[in-house]
Amino acid sequence: MVILTAAVAAVLIIIAIIIVTIPSGKQEIRKEPRIINLTIDALDDLPLEEKEKIVYDSLRKAGYSPAGVCGMMGSIAVESPEYDPVVINKASGAFGLFQWTMVGERQQKLKDFCRTNALNWGSFEGQLTFAVYELTGGDPIACRLDDLLRNTDDAYTAAAEFTAGFERCIDDPGKAADTYTGSLYPEFYGQRYQGMAKRINKAMNYYERFKDSDTEAEDPEINITIE
């Protein structure tokens, strides 16, 4: 009986080790987040195209590639079509350019981050700074996007991966075109996302608009340093 019990215990231990070591498909990457010091000199009452250009230049100066920035902006164009940093979704309470929600307390984290860093959470500076903070390590899911967004020349992929990993607007019962088939988030593979096809289309349009006239180092209205 003692021998049998020991054998059973050994088998159970081996099974437990196997279960623990099998990859779950959900990867969490821990990075040291970065905080950018972003100052935008003019935004009030600007036309939409000028707001888009300022966001584009700001994210370029933060180190993201033209295609990576356009992938991010594809979601802004869907979440806040007028690039209004104080827009609120009345149904969900989602807030801002990227429509942060209280799921995972991300909206509260935005507010806490801005308070800590003397930023207005309803401003472009506050929200873009927090987005970069999440992408560079402040959020263990979003930070998987950082290297891709910095190096890609594929706005389509950038938009799709950003929709899944940053926006996480999951469970859209819509068209098959909104199904995630990317590689950064295997745990989300096959899930449908709200307006993914539209976000990709917006990103591709931005890329066509900006890729041949990139002036990320020349805009005098934007000052940025990285800590």
Secondary structure, DSSP 4 states (H G I P E B T S, - for coil): -HHHHHHHHHHHHHHHHHHHHS--S----------EEEEES--TT--HHHHHHHHHHHHHHTT--HHHHHHHHHHHHHHSTT--TT-B-TTT--BTTTTB-SGGGHHHHHHHHHHHTT--TTSHHHHHHHHHHIIIIISTTGGGGHHHHHH---HHHHHHHHIIIII--B---S-GGGB---SS-GGGTT-BBTTHHHHHHHHHHHHHHHTTS--TTT-TTEEEEE-
